[in-house]
Amino acid sequence: MKKGIRSRFGGIILLFIAFILIGFVIRTVLLGASIGAVNKGILSLAGIYLVGLFFDTVAFSYFMIPFVVFLVFVPDRFFNSRLHKWFAFTVYFITLSIFLFNGVSEFFFWQEFGVRYNFIAVDYLVYTTEVLDNIWQSYPIPLLISLILLVDLGIMYFVVKKKLLQDSLASKSRFSARLATGSMLLALPVLSYLFVTYSWAEKAQNRYNNELSKNGIYSIFAAFFNNELDYETFYISHDNNQNFRQLRELLKSENSEFRSNELTDITRTVNNMGTGKEKRYNVLFITVESLSGEFMEYRRFATTMLPYTRAPCSA
């Protein structure tokens, strides 16, 4: 380990250690937040952390790709320079901020949905105007950002004080050796992409145990590429036959009859003889996930400007 940290790729090893430790803290905090719903058997808890360590490693293998490429191709002349030293510490500071910010974000996302990042989080990234305004209004963002930067500064002070990067930044290496090491490191994300799936983290019967085994950064990219959200997990549902029985009761009327006794067939014959002239209403139906006070002002303005709208509504 010491030899690896002193090499040109020692910075990646230190980032990996930081990533794993932050992941451990996040997983422990989320476990504590859901302790009543988690299977607390010794083997189940061990599974959470061991599978979690695996997926943290897989996630970091993707994250390290640009770092590995940079370290392979940058020459010693620049790598050993004072300019690169400042560049390296700046990149470290930004990267650690991302790790810490992700941890804080995962906590609040877990508090709301009880899962790691999923397609809902992807929606949050797409509809940034509404979501960022909502986040700014709902959470003490300046305080959280200040705490993240304070912790980050503390970590960087420790790295500089202990001179953890000094030997690595002063190391010299041949291109062929760098290329061999870089190729081995880049093989990890390639193998992960080809063989690893999130089903490996979903072996337990307890949903919370499965979610705790996952990695948040890996989750959001998996959600982005899979583009799906399991309906049964996130929405209340009833037996389908019960739903159709209720639907048929709601649709039943004096001037109509069902054309089949099949429960799931709701085709009807409607007799409107003698009910008067057909009325062609103009109906505007508005359905949204949520509306803030600002958007409600626009809605009130819109309904006053649409005299032909008979049934405006929002859900």
Phi and psi restraints in degrees (value plus and minus 20) as a CYANA .aco file:
   2 LYS   PHI     -82.1   -42.1
   2 LYS   PSI     -60.7   -20.7
   3 LYS   PHI     -83.5   -43.5
   3 LYS   PSI     -59.8   -19.8
   4 GLY   PHI     -86.1   -46.1
   4 GLY   PSI     -60.4   -20.4
   5 ILE   PHI     -87.3   -47.3
   5 ILE   PSI     -50.6   -10.6
   6 ARG   PHI    -100.0   -60.0
   6 ARG   PSI     -31.8     8.2
   7 SER   PHI    -101.3   -61.3
   7 SER   PSI     155.5   195.5
   8 ARG   PHI     -78.7   -38.7
   8 ARG   PSI     -52.3   -12.3
   9 PHE   PHI    -110.3   -70.3
   9 PHE   PSI      -8.7    31.3
  10 GLY   PHI     -82.4   -42.4
  10 GLY   PSI     -51.8   -11.8
  11 GLY   PHI     -82.4   -42.4
  11 GLY   PSI     -56.6   -16.6
  12 ILE   PHI     -87.5   -47.5
  12 ILE   PSI     -58.2   -18.2
  13 ILE   PHI     -82.4   -42.4
  13 ILE   PSI     -63.0   -23.0
  14 LEU   PHI     -85.1   -45.1
  14 LEU   PSI     -59.6   -19.6
  15 LEU   PHI     -83.7   -43.7
  15 LEU   PSI     -59.1   -19.1
  16 PHE   PHI     -83.2   -43.2
  16 PHE   PSI     -62.8   -22.8
  17 ILE   PHI     -82.1   -42.1
  17 ILE   PSI     -63.7   -23.7
  18 ALA   PHI     -82.9   -42.9
  18 ALA   PSI     -61.8   -21.8
  19 PHE   PHI     -82.6   -42.6
  19 PHE   PSI     -63.5   -23.5
  20 ILE   PHI     -87.3   -47.3
  20 ILE   PSI     -62.4   -22.4
  21 LEU   PHI     -85.7   -45.7
  21 LEU   PSI     -63.0   -23.0
  22 ILE   PHI     -84.8   -44.8
  22 ILE   PSI     -59.4   -19.4
  23 GLY   PHI     -82.4   -42.4
  23 GLY   PSI     -58.8   -18.8
  24 PHE   PHI     -83.0   -43.0
  24 PHE   PSI     -64.2   -24.2
  25 VAL   PHI     -84.2   -44.2
  25 VAL   PSI     -65.2   -25.2
  26 ILE   PHI     -78.4   -38.4
  26 ILE   PSI     -67.6   -27.6
  27 ARG   PHI     -82.2   -42.2
  27 ARG   PSI     -59.1   -19.1
  28 THR   PHI     -88.3   -48.3
  28 THR   PSI     -61.2   -21.2
  29 VAL   PHI     -84.4   -44.4
  29 VAL   PSI     -64.3   -24.3
  30 LEU   PHI     -86.2   -46.2
  30 LEU   PSI     -55.8   -15.8
  31 LEU   PHI     -82.5   -42.5
  31 LEU   PSI     -65.3   -25.3
  32 GLY   PHI     -83.2   -43.2
  32 GLY   PSI     -54.4   -14.4
  33 ALA   PHI     -91.2   -51.2
  33 ALA   PSI     -40.2    -0.2
  34 SER   PHI    -145.2  -105.2
  34 SER   PSI       8.5    48.5
  35 ILE   PHI     -79.6   -39.6
  35 ILE   PSI     -49.8    -9.8
  36 GLY   PHI     -93.2   -53.2
  36 GLY   PSI     -40.0     0.0
  37 ALA   PHI    -125.0   -85.0
  37 ALA   PSI     -24.9    15.1
  38 VAL   PHI    -112.4   -72.4
  38 VAL   PSI     125.2   165.2
  39 ASN   PHI     -93.9   -53.9
  39 ASN   PSI      93.8   133.8
  40 LYS   PHI    -117.9   -77.9
  40 LYS   PSI      -1.1    38.9
  41 GLY   PHI     -83.8   -43.8
  41 GLY   PSI     132.9   172.9
  42 ILE   PHI     -77.5   -37.5
  42 ILE   PSI     -66.1   -26.1
  43 LEU   PHI     -87.2   -47.2
  43 LEU   PSI     -57.0   -17.0
  44 SER   PHI     -85.8   -45.8
  44 SER   PSI     -64.5   -24.5
  45 LEU   PHI     -85.8   -45.8
  45 LEU   PSI     -60.2   -20.2
  46 ALA   PHI     -82.7   -42.7
  46 ALA   PSI     -59.0   -19.0
  47 GLY   PHI     -82.3   -42.3
  47 GLY   PSI     -59.6   -19.6
  48 ILE   PHI     -77.1   -37.1
  48 ILE   PSI     -67.5   -27.5
  49 TYR   PHI     -98.7   -58.7
  49 TYR   PSI     -54.5   -14.5
  50 LEU   PHI     -92.6   -52.6
  50 LEU   PSI     -66.7   -26.7
  51 VAL   PHI     -85.7   -45.7
  51 VAL   PSI     -57.2   -17.2
  52 GLY   PHI     -81.5   -41.5
  52 GLY   PSI     -61.3   -21.3
  53 LEU   PHI     -81.5   -41.5
  53 LEU   PSI     -60.2   -20.2
  54 PHE   PHI     -82.2   -42.2
  54 PHE   PSI     -68.3   -28.3
  55 PHE   PHI     -92.9   -52.9
  55 PHE   PSI     -48.1    -8.1
  56 ASP   PHI     -83.2   -43.2
  56 ASP   PSI     -60.7   -20.7
  57 THR   PHI     -85.9   -45.9
  57 THR   PSI     -62.3   -22.3
  58 VAL   PHI     -81.7   -41.7
  58 VAL   PSI     -64.9   -24.9
  59 ALA   PHI     -81.5   -41.5
  59 ALA   PSI     -62.5   -22.5
  60 PHE   PHI     -87.6   -47.6
  60 PHE   PSI     -50.8   -10.8
  61 SER   PHI     -81.3   -41.3
  61 SER   PSI     -54.5   -14.5
  62 TYR   PHI     -94.3   -54.3
  62 TYR   PSI     -60.5   -20.5
  63 PHE   PHI     -84.3   -44.3
  63 PHE   PSI     -50.9   -10.9
  64 MET   PHI    -103.3   -63.3
  64 MET   PSI     -26.0    14.0
  65 ILE   PHI     -73.2   -33.2
  65 ILE   PSI     -73.0   -33.0
  66 PRO   PHI     -83.7   -43.7
  66 PRO   PSI     -52.2   -12.2
  67 PHE   PHI     -86.0   -46.0
  67 PHE   PSI     -63.4   -23.4
  68 VAL   PHI     -84.5   -44.5
  68 VAL   PSI     -65.2   -25.2
  69 VAL   PHI     -80.1   -40.1
  69 VAL   PSI     -62.8   -22.8
  70 PHE   PHI     -81.9   -41.9
  70 PHE   PSI     -66.8   -26.8
  71 LEU   PHI     -87.4   -47.4
  71 LEU   PSI     -49.1    -9.1
  72 VAL   PHI     -89.7   -49.7
  72 VAL   PSI     -62.2   -22.2
  73 PHE   PHI    -119.0   -79.0
  73 PHE   PSI     -39.1     0.9
  74 VAL   PHI     -93.0   -53.0
  74 VAL   PSI     111.7   151.7
  75 PRO   PHI     -93.9   -53.9
  75 PRO   PSI     140.8   180.8
  76 ASP   PHI     -79.3   -39.3
  76 ASP   PSI     -55.2   -15.2
  77 ARG   PHI     -78.0   -38.0
  77 ARG   PSI     -63.1   -23.1
  78 PHE   PHI    -101.2   -61.2
  78 PHE   PSI     -58.7   -18.7
  79 PHE   PHI     -80.8   -40.8
  79 PHE   PSI     -55.6   -15.6
  80 ASN   PHI    -110.1   -70.1
  80 ASN   PSI     -17.9    22.1
  81 SER   PHI    -100.7   -60.7
  81 SER   PSI     141.4   181.4
  82 ARG   PHI     -84.8   -44.8
  82 ARG   PSI     -56.6   -16.6
  83 LEU   PHI     -80.0   -40.0
  83 LEU   PSI     -63.7   -23.7
  84 HIS   PHI     -87.4   -47.4
  84 HIS   PSI     -52.4   -12.4
  85 LYS   PHI     -80.4   -40.4
  85 LYS   PSI     -65.9   -25.9
  86 TRP   PHI     -87.5   -47.5
  86 TRP   PSI     -57.8   -17.8
  87 PHE   PHI     -81.3   -41.3
  87 PHE   PSI     -63.6   -23.6
  88 ALA   PHI     -83.5   -43.5
  88 ALA   PSI     -64.6   -24.6
  89 PHE   PHI     -86.7   -46.7
  89 PHE   PSI     -55.0   -15.0
  90 THR   PHI     -85.3   -45.3
  90 THR   PSI     -64.5   -24.5
  91 VAL   PHI     -83.4   -43.4
  91 VAL   PSI     -59.3   -19.3
  92 TYR   PHI     -81.5   -41.5
  92 TYR   PSI     -65.3   -25.3
  93 PHE   PHI     -81.0   -41.0
  93 PHE   PSI     -65.9   -25.9
  94 ILE   PHI     -85.2   -45.2
  94 ILE   PSI     -62.9   -22.9
  95 THR   PHI     -84.7   -44.7
  95 THR   PSI     -64.7   -24.7
  96 LEU   PHI     -83.9   -43.9
  96 LEU   PSI     -54.4   -14.4
  97 SER   PHI     -82.1   -42.1
  97 SER   PSI     -59.8   -19.8
  98 ILE   PHI     -83.8   -43.8
  98 ILE   PSI     -64.8   -24.8
  99 PHE   PHI     -78.5   -38.5
  99 PHE   PSI     -67.1   -27.1
 100 LEU   PHI     -89.3   -49.3
 100 LEU   PSI     -61.9   -21.9
 101 PHE   PHI     -82.1   -42.1
 101 PHE   PSI     -60.1   -20.1
 102 ASN   PHI     -81.7   -41.7
 102 ASN   PSI     -61.0   -21.0
 103 GLY   PHI     -81.6   -41.6
 103 GLY   PSI     -64.4   -24.4
 104 VAL   PHI     -84.3   -44.3
 104 VAL   PSI     -62.7   -22.7
 105 SER   PHI     -83.6   -43.6
 105 SER   PSI     -60.5   -20.5
 106 GLU   PHI     -81.6   -41.6
 106 GLU   PSI     -57.3   -17.3
 107 PHE   PHI     -81.7   -41.7
 107 PHE   PSI     -67.0   -27.0
 108 PHE   PHI     -90.8   -50.8
 108 PHE   PSI     -55.0   -15.0
 109 PHE   PHI     -85.6   -45.6
 109 PHE   PSI     -59.9   -19.9
 110 TRP   PHI     -85.5   -45.5
 110 TRP   PSI     -59.4   -19.4
 111 GLN   PHI     -80.3   -40.3
 111 GLN   PSI     -52.9   -12.9
 112 GLU   PHI    -107.1   -67.1
 112 GLU   PSI     -59.6   -19.6
 113 PHE   PHI    -137.2   -97.2
 113 PHE   PSI     -33.2     6.8
 114 GLY   PHI      49.3    89.3
 114 GLY   PSI       3.8    43.8
 115 VAL   PHI    -162.9  -122.9
 115 VAL   PSI     148.2   188.2
 116 ARG   PHI     -91.5   -51.5
 116 ARG   PSI     158.3   198.3
 117 TYR   PHI     -74.8   -34.8
 117 TYR   PSI     118.5   158.5
 118 ASN   PHI    -158.3  -118.3
 118 ASN   PSI    -179.3  -139.3
 119 PHE   PHI     -86.5   -46.5
 119 PHE   PSI     -40.6    -0.6
 120 ILE   PHI     -82.5   -42.5
 120 ILE   PSI     -61.8   -21.8
 121 ALA   PHI     -85.0   -45.0
 121 ALA   PSI     -54.7   -14.7
 122 VAL   PHI     -83.6   -43.6
 122 VAL   PSI     -62.2   -22.2
 123 ASP   PHI     -78.8   -38.8
 123 ASP   PSI     -59.2   -19.2
 124 TYR   PHI     -79.4   -39.4
 124 TYR   PSI     -58.3   -18.3
 125 LEU   PHI     -93.8   -53.8
 125 LEU   PSI     -48.1    -8.1
 126 VAL   PHI     -96.8   -56.8
 126 VAL   PSI     -68.4   -28.4
 127 TYR   PHI    -115.4   -75.4
 127 TYR   PSI      48.5    88.5
 128 THR   PHI     -88.2   -48.2
 128 THR   PSI     -55.0   -15.0
 129 THR   PHI     -80.7   -40.7
 129 THR   PSI     -72.9   -32.9
 130 GLU   PHI     -86.0   -46.0
 130 GLU   PSI     -63.2   -23.2
 131 VAL   PHI     -90.2   -50.2
 131 VAL   PSI     -65.3   -25.3
 132 LEU   PHI     -84.1   -44.1
 132 LEU   PSI     -58.9   -18.9
 133 ASP   PHI     -82.6   -42.6
 133 ASP   PSI     -61.9   -21.9
 134 ASN   PHI     -84.6   -44.6
 134 ASN   PSI     -63.9   -23.9
 135 ILE   PHI     -83.3   -43.3
 135 ILE   PSI     -63.3   -23.3
 136 TRP   PHI     -82.2   -42.2
 136 TRP   PSI     -56.3   -16.3
 137 GLN   PHI     -99.2   -59.2
 137 GLN   PSI     -44.1    -4.1
 138 SER   PHI    -116.7   -76.7
 138 SER   PSI     -45.2    -5.2
 139 TYR   PHI    -148.8  -108.8
 139 TYR   PSI     133.5   173.5
 140 PRO   PHI     -97.7   -57.7
 140 PRO   PSI      53.3    93.3
 141 ILE   PHI     -78.3   -38.3
 141 ILE   PSI     -67.8   -27.8
 142 PRO   PHI     -77.0   -37.0
 142 PRO   PSI     -60.3   -20.3
 143 LEU   PHI     -86.1   -46.1
 143 LEU   PSI     -64.1   -24.1
 144 LEU   PHI     -84.4   -44.4
 144 LEU   PSI     -64.1   -24.1
 145 ILE   PHI     -83.0   -43.0
 145 ILE   PSI     -60.2   -20.2
 146 SER   PHI     -83.0   -43.0
 146 SER   PSI     -62.1   -22.1
 147 LEU   PHI     -85.6   -45.6
 147 LEU   PSI     -60.7   -20.7
 148 ILE   PHI     -81.8   -41.8
 148 ILE   PSI     -65.9   -25.9
 149 LEU   PHI     -85.5   -45.5
 149 LEU   PSI     -55.7   -15.7
 150 LEU   PHI     -85.9   -45.9
 150 LEU   PSI     -65.2   -25.2
 151 VAL   PHI     -84.1   -44.1
 151 VAL   PSI     -61.4   -21.4
 152 ASP   PHI     -81.0   -41.0
 152 ASP   PSI     -63.6   -23.6
 153 LEU   PHI     -82.1   -42.1
 153 LEU   PSI     -58.0   -18.0
 154 GLY   PHI     -83.2   -43.2
 154 GLY   PSI     -61.6   -21.6
 155 ILE   PHI     -85.8   -45.8
 155 ILE   PSI     -63.2   -23.2
 156 MET   PHI     -85.3   -45.3
 156 MET   PSI     -56.3   -16.3
 157 TYR   PHI     -81.8   -41.8
 157 TYR   PSI     -61.6   -21.6
 158 PHE   PHI     -83.8   -43.8
 158 PHE   PSI     -63.1   -23.1
 159 VAL   PHI     -82.6   -42.6
 159 VAL   PSI     -63.7   -23.7
 160 VAL   PHI     -90.9   -50.9
 160 VAL   PSI     -63.6   -23.6
 161 LYS   PHI     -81.7   -41.7
 161 LYS   PSI     -61.7   -21.7
 162 LYS   PHI    -106.1   -66.1
 162 LYS   PSI     -21.6    18.4
 163 LYS   PHI      34.7    74.7
 163 LYS   PSI      23.6    63.6
 164 LEU   PHI     -88.9   -48.9
 164 LEU   PSI     -45.9    -5.9
 165 LEU   PHI    -123.4   -83.4
 165 LEU   PSI     -22.7    17.3
 166 GLN   PHI     -80.3   -40.3
 166 GLN   PSI     -71.1   -31.1
 167 ASP   PHI     -85.8   -45.8
 167 ASP   PSI     -58.2   -18.2
 168 SER   PHI     -83.7   -43.7
 168 SER   PSI     -65.4   -25.4
 169 LEU   PHI     -90.6   -50.6
 169 LEU   PSI     -38.9     1.1
 170 ALA   PHI    -117.6   -77.6
 170 ALA   PSI     -22.5    17.5
 171 SER   PHI     -93.4   -53.4
 171 SER   PSI     134.5   174.5
 172 LYS   PHI    -142.3  -102.3
 172 LYS   PSI     129.3   169.3
 173 SER   PHI    -175.3  -135.3
 173 SER   PSI     136.4   176.4
 174 ARG   PHI    -106.9   -66.9
 174 ARG   PSI     129.6   169.6
 175 PHE   PHI     -79.3   -39.3
 175 PHE   PSI     -59.9   -19.9
 176 SER   PHI     -81.6   -41.6
 176 SER   PSI     -59.7   -19.7
 177 ALA   PHI     -88.4   -48.4
 177 ALA   PSI     -60.4   -20.4
 178 ARG   PHI     -84.4   -44.4
 178 ARG   PSI     -61.1   -21.1
 179 LEU   PHI     -83.7   -43.7
 179 LEU   PSI     -59.9   -19.9
 180 ALA   PHI     -84.8   -44.8
 180 ALA   PSI     -66.8   -26.8
 181 THR   PHI     -84.4   -44.4
 181 THR   PSI     -64.8   -24.8
 182 GLY   PHI     -82.2   -42.2
 182 GLY   PSI     -58.2   -18.2
 183 SER   PHI     -83.6   -43.6
 183 SER   PSI     -61.1   -21.1
 184 MET   PHI     -85.3   -45.3
 184 MET   PSI     -61.1   -21.1
 185 LEU   PHI     -87.4   -47.4
 185 LEU   PSI     -60.3   -20.3
 186 LEU   PHI     -92.1   -52.1
 186 LEU   PSI     -37.1     2.9
 187 ALA   PHI     -87.7   -47.7
 187 ALA   PSI     -45.7    -5.7
 188 LEU   PHI     -84.2   -44.2
 188 LEU   PSI     -71.3   -31.3
 189 PRO   PHI     -85.9   -45.9
 189 PRO   PSI     -51.0   -11.0
 190 VAL   PHI     -85.0   -45.0
 190 VAL   PSI     -66.9   -26.9
 191 LEU   PHI     -84.4   -44.4
 191 LEU   PSI     -57.4   -17.4
 192 SER   PHI     -83.5   -43.5
 192 SER   PSI     -63.0   -23.0
 193 TYR   PHI     -83.8   -43.8
 193 TYR   PSI     -57.5   -17.5
 194 LEU   PHI     -98.0   -58.0
 194 LEU   PSI     -53.5   -13.5
 195 PHE   PHI    -141.1  -101.1
 195 PHE   PSI     -47.2    -7.2
 196 VAL   PHI    -107.1   -67.1
 196 VAL   PSI     112.6   152.6
 197 THR   PHI    -150.5  -110.5
 197 THR   PSI     140.3   180.3
 198 TYR   PHI     -91.8   -51.8
 198 TYR   PSI     -31.1     8.9
 199 SER   PHI     -82.5   -42.5
 199 SER   PSI     -42.1    -2.1
 200 TRP   PHI     -85.6   -45.6
 200 TRP   PSI     -43.0    -3.0
 201 ALA   PHI    -117.4   -77.4
 201 ALA   PSI     -13.7    26.3
 202 GLU   PHI    -141.3  -101.3
 202 GLU   PSI      23.7    63.7
 203 LYS   PHI    -111.9   -71.9
 203 LYS   PSI     -43.2    -3.2
 204 ALA   PHI     -99.0   -59.0
 204 ALA   PSI     134.4   174.4
 205 GLN   PHI     -98.0   -58.0
 205 GLN   PSI     -42.7    -2.7
 206 ASN   PHI    -105.8   -65.8
 206 ASN   PSI     102.6   142.6
 207 ARG   PHI     -83.7   -43.7
 207 ARG   PSI     -56.8   -16.8
 208 TYR   PHI     -86.3   -46.3
 208 TYR   PSI     -59.4   -19.4
 209 ASN   PHI     -80.6   -40.6
 209 ASN   PSI     -62.2   -22.2
 210 ASN   PHI     -82.7   -42.7
 210 ASN   PSI     -64.7   -24.7
 211 GLU   PHI     -86.5   -46.5
 211 GLU   PSI     -57.8   -17.8
 212 LEU   PHI     -87.0   -47.0
 212 LEU   PSI     -45.2    -5.2
 213 SER   PHI     -94.4   -54.4
 213 SER   PSI     -34.6     5.4
 214 LYS   PHI    -106.8   -66.8
 214 LYS   PSI     153.6   193.6
 215 ASN   PHI    -136.6   -96.6
 215 ASN   PSI     114.1   154.1
 216 GLY   PHI     -83.3   -43.3
 216 GLY   PSI     -65.1   -25.1
 217 ILE   PHI     -84.6   -44.6
 217 ILE   PSI     -63.2   -23.2
 218 TYR   PHI     -82.5   -42.5
 218 TYR   PSI     -57.5   -17.5
 219 SER   PHI     -82.8   -42.8
 219 SER   PSI     -63.6   -23.6
 220 ILE   PHI     -89.2   -49.2
 220 ILE   PSI     -54.6   -14.6
 221 PHE   PHI     -93.5   -53.5
 221 PHE   PSI     -56.0   -16.0
 222 ALA   PHI     -84.1   -44.1
 222 ALA   PSI     -60.2   -20.2
 223 ALA   PHI     -85.2   -45.2
 223 ALA   PSI     -58.0   -18.0
 224 PHE   PHI     -84.3   -44.3
 224 PHE   PSI     -63.2   -23.2
 225 PHE   PHI     -99.8   -59.8
 225 PHE   PSI     -52.3   -12.3
 226 ASN   PHI    -100.6   -60.6
 226 ASN   PSI     -49.3    -9.3
 227 ASN   PHI      34.7    74.7
 227 ASN   PSI      30.8    70.8
 228 GLU   PHI    -171.0  -131.0
 228 GLU   PSI     136.7   176.7
 229 LEU   PHI    -160.8  -120.8
 229 LEU   PSI     103.3   143.3
 230 ASP   PHI     -88.7   -48.7
 230 ASP   PSI      96.9   136.9
 231 TYR   PHI     -85.0   -45.0
 231 TYR   PSI     -63.5   -23.5
 232 GLU   PHI     -83.3   -43.3
 232 GLU   PSI     -47.9    -7.9
 233 THR   PHI     -97.2   -57.2
 233 THR   PSI     -58.4   -18.4
 234 PHE   PHI    -128.6   -88.6
 234 PHE   PSI     -22.2    17.8
 235 TYR   PHI    -150.4  -110.4
 235 TYR   PSI     122.9   162.9
 236 ILE   PHI     -89.5   -49.5
 236 ILE   PSI     112.6   152.6
 237 SER   PHI    -156.4  -116.4
 237 SER   PSI     138.7   178.7
 238 HIS   PHI    -142.8  -102.8
 238 HIS   PSI     151.3   191.3
 239 ASP   PHI     -78.2   -38.2
 239 ASP   PSI     114.4   154.4
 240 ASN   PHI     -82.2   -42.2
 240 ASN   PSI     -57.5   -17.5
 241 ASN   PHI     -84.6   -44.6
 241 ASN   PSI     -59.1   -19.1
 242 GLN   PHI     -82.4   -42.4
 242 GLN   PSI     -60.6   -20.6
 243 ASN   PHI     -81.4   -41.4
 243 ASN   PSI     -63.4   -23.4
 244 PHE   PHI     -91.4   -51.4
 244 PHE   PSI     -54.2   -14.2
 245 ARG   PHI     -81.8   -41.8
 245 ARG   PSI     -63.4   -23.4
 246 GLN   PHI     -85.9   -45.9
 246 GLN   PSI     -59.7   -19.7
 247 LEU   PHI     -83.9   -43.9
 247 LEU   PSI     -62.1   -22.1
 248 ARG   PHI     -85.2   -45.2
 248 ARG   PSI     -54.1   -14.1
 249 GLU   PHI     -85.7   -45.7
 249 GLU   PSI     -59.5   -19.5
 250 LEU   PHI     -90.5   -50.5
 250 LEU   PSI     -53.1   -13.1
 251 LEU   PHI    -103.3   -63.3
 251 LEU   PSI     -38.8     1.2
 252 LYS   PHI     -83.3   -43.3
 252 LYS   PSI     113.7   153.7
 253 SER   PHI    -167.8  -127.8
 253 SER   PSI     148.0   188.0
 254 GLU   PHI     -87.8   -47.8
 254 GLU   PSI     -51.3   -11.3
 255 ASN   PHI    -122.2   -82.2
 255 ASN   PSI       2.8    42.8
 256 SER   PHI    -163.9  -123.9
 256 SER   PSI     137.8   177.8
 257 GLU   PHI    -165.9  -125.9
 257 GLU   PSI     124.8   164.8
 258 PHE   PHI     -92.3   -52.3
 258 PHE   PSI     121.2   161.2
 259 ARG   PHI    -105.2   -65.2
 259 ARG   PSI     -26.8    13.2
 260 SER   PHI    -167.2  -127.2
 260 SER   PSI     130.8   170.8
 261 ASN   PHI    -106.3   -66.3
 261 ASN   PSI     -23.4    16.6
 262 GLU   PHI     -84.7   -44.7
 262 GLU   PSI     107.0   147.0
 263 LEU   PHI     -77.9   -37.9
 263 LEU   PSI     -59.0   -19.0
 264 THR   PHI    -107.7   -67.7
 264 THR   PSI     -19.5    20.5
 265 ASP   PHI    -119.7   -79.7
 265 ASP   PSI      90.6   130.6
 266 ILE   PHI    -126.9   -86.9
 266 ILE   PSI      -1.1    38.9
 267 THR   PHI     -84.3   -44.3
 267 THR   PSI     112.1   152.1
 268 ARG   PHI    -149.2  -109.2
 268 ARG   PSI     135.1   175.1
 269 THR   PHI    -126.2   -86.2
 269 THR   PSI     100.8   140.8
 270 VAL   PHI    -129.6   -89.6
 270 VAL   PSI     107.4   147.4
 271 ASN   PHI    -127.4   -87.4
 271 ASN   PSI      89.2   129.2
 272 ASN   PHI    -124.5   -84.5
 272 ASN   PSI      -2.4    37.6
 273 MET   PHI     -81.4   -41.4
 273 MET   PSI     109.6   149.6
 274 GLY   PHI      61.0   101.0
 274 GLY   PSI     -10.8    29.2
 275 THR   PHI    -116.1   -76.1
 275 THR   PSI     -17.2    22.8
 276 GLY   PHI      84.0   124.0
 276 GLY   PSI    -199.7  -159.7
 277 LYS   PHI     -92.3   -52.3
 277 LYS   PSI     121.5   161.5
 278 GLU   PHI     -82.8   -42.8
 278 GLU   PSI     115.8   155.8
 279 LYS   PHI    -131.0   -91.0
 279 LYS   PSI     106.6   146.6
 280 ARG   PHI    -123.5   -83.5
 280 ARG   PSI      70.1   110.1
 281 TYR   PHI     -99.4   -59.4
 281 TYR   PSI     128.5   168.5
 282 ASN   PHI    -116.8   -76.8
 282 ASN   PSI      92.9   132.9
 283 VAL   PHI    -135.3   -95.3
 283 VAL   PSI     108.1   148.1
 284 LEU   PHI    -130.4   -90.4
 284 LEU   PSI      96.5   136.5
 285 PHE   PHI    -130.4   -90.4
 285 PHE   PSI      99.7   139.7
 286 ILE   PHI    -131.2   -91.2
 286 ILE   PSI     105.0   145.0
 287 THR   PHI    -151.1  -111.1
 287 THR   PSI     106.7   146.7
 288 VAL   PHI    -159.5  -119.5
 288 VAL   PSI     144.7   184.7
 289 GLU   PHI     -94.8   -54.8
 289 GLU   PSI     -64.3   -24.3
 290 SER   PHI    -180.0  -140.0
 290 SER   PSI     134.1   174.1
 291 LEU   PHI    -152.6  -112.6
 291 LEU   PSI     109.2   149.2
 292 SER   PHI    -104.0   -64.0
 292 SER   PSI     153.9   193.9
 293 GLY   PHI     -79.3   -39.3
 293 GLY   PSI     -56.7   -16.7
 294 GLU   PHI     -83.6   -43.6
 294 GLU   PSI     -64.3   -24.3
 295 PHE   PHI     -90.8   -50.8
 295 PHE   PSI     -50.9   -10.9
 296 MET   PHI     -83.8   -43.8
 296 MET   PSI     -52.3   -12.3
 297 GLU   PHI     -81.7   -41.7
 297 GLU   PSI     -62.1   -22.1
 298 TYR   PHI     -86.2   -46.2
 298 TYR   PSI     -56.4   -16.4
 299 ARG   PHI     -84.9   -44.9
 299 ARG   PSI     -63.5   -23.5
 300 ARG   PHI     -83.2   -43.2
 300 ARG   PSI     -58.1   -18.1
 301 PHE   PHI     -85.3   -45.3
 301 PHE   PSI     -61.3   -21.3
 302 ALA   PHI     -85.4   -45.4
 302 ALA   PSI     -60.2   -20.2
 303 THR   PHI     -89.5   -49.5
 303 THR   PSI     -48.9    -8.9
 304 THR   PHI     -95.3   -55.3
 304 THR   PSI     -42.6    -2.6
 305 MET   PHI    -111.9   -71.9
 305 MET   PSI     -20.6    19.4
 306 LEU   PHI    -138.3   -98.3
 306 LEU   PSI      63.5   103.5
 307 PRO   PHI     -87.2   -47.2
 307 PRO   PSI     -38.9     1.1
 308 TYR   PHI    -109.7   -69.7
 308 TYR   PSI     -22.2    17.8
 309 THR   PHI    -100.1   -60.1
 309 THR   PSI      94.7   134.7
 310 ARG   PHI    -111.9   -71.9
 310 ARG   PSI     -47.2    -7.2
 311 ALA   PHI    -159.8  -119.8
 311 ALA   PSI      45.6    85.6
 312 PRO   PHI     -90.6   -50.6
 312 PRO   PSI     117.7   157.7
 313 CYS   PHI    -176.1  -136.1
 313 CYS   PSI     139.6   179.6
 314 SER   PHI    -155.7  -115.7
 314 SER   PSI     133.2   173.2
